[in-house]
Amino acid sequence: MAEKSGRPKNTENTTESTESTERNGSVAGAPYDVVVVGGGAAGLSAALVLGRSRLRTLVVDAGEPRNAPSTHMQGYLSRDGMSPAAFLAAGREEVAGYGVELVRGRVTDATRDDDADFTVLLDGGRTTRARRLIVATGLKDELPDVPGVAERFGRDVLHCPFCHGWEVRDEPFGVLAAGAVSVHQALMVSRWSKDVALFLHTVAEDELSDQDLRRLAAAGVDVVPGEVAELVVEDDRLRGIRLADGSVHARSVLYVGPRPVPRTGLLERLGAELAETPFGAYPVVDRTGLTSVPGVWAAGNAIGFAEQVVHAASGGYRAAAAIVGDLLMTDLDAAVTAATS
């Protein structure tokens, strides 16, 4: 007896079929077992599990990954240093090989129907139906309004030392204060460099507690008062931080604390319960990502600010596995009821 292949036969020419599906934006043949809203690490990881579980799955991707400005991602075992674009391209190819459909677009609304399924509205007026939803819409980083920050973000303006600290280790760091959390950021990045300056910017010195100052001193972090006017860039490299008084402090790396804006609009319209955190309002979920709305799961940065790529992929996997079991038991119970009625 011939052995079965570990991958389905339709993996041939997968890249071509994926590109065609995304380009044409077809949702013909619906309804789906699951519609995944968002095609980042969380959404694609969920889609991989769902496709391998033989569930008809549609991924709707707006093409706006949070880590798009970065040229590489770190801390993902076996994928350390891979570019985010290459990572997502590989993921799309893999899920398409299991029959998952991918469309480029945006889910503008979803409603829960009387039969407990969902009607999903896409931009352009397209609609489809799904038995379950996974919302993996992520979040948007709003950067400080300082000239040069947005242009350099993901290069030598960074926000996460776990993501990029090793690559810039031992360089002179600056940290742009945006509130009390910036003290914590300055202390954290001192693990990667002993030359760290905390630029208070619009934060008053008296907003720092005695404990903050003691810890900063113990870590060797210089505290620089005064508003930051702009970044000094020469030969396409960050060279320094110019203050409003005209003084320039030589720095080659600047850490900032973006304001996270969760993309929770769809979850809110579905009636999901949200909980306020210091980093925005996120859906209340159980350990599998199930929200307060029956049949709706969430994963990735849609559930929290600190979800790295590896966490997002894991969350998508957990949500998908939970849905596989949920749909199986739902169908079996329906069959039992039909047989005994």
Beta strands, then each sheet from edge to edge (+ up, - down):
strand 1: 32-37
strand 2: 57-61
strand 3: 101-104
strand 4: 107-112
strand 5: 118-122
strand 6: 127-135
strand 7: 139-142
strand 8: 157-158
strand 9: 173-176
strand 10: 196-199
strand 11: 221-224
strand 12: 228-234
strand 13: 237-243
strand 14: 248-250
strand 15: 253-255
strand 16: 259-262
strand 17: 274-277
strand 18: 280-283
strand 19: 296-298
sheet 1: 3+ 2+ 1+ 6+ 5- 4+
sheet 2: 3+ 2+ 1+ 6+ 19+
sheet 3: 7+ 16-
sheet 4: 8+ 15+ 9+ 10+ 11+
sheet 5: 12+ 13- 14+
sheet 6: 17+ 18-
end
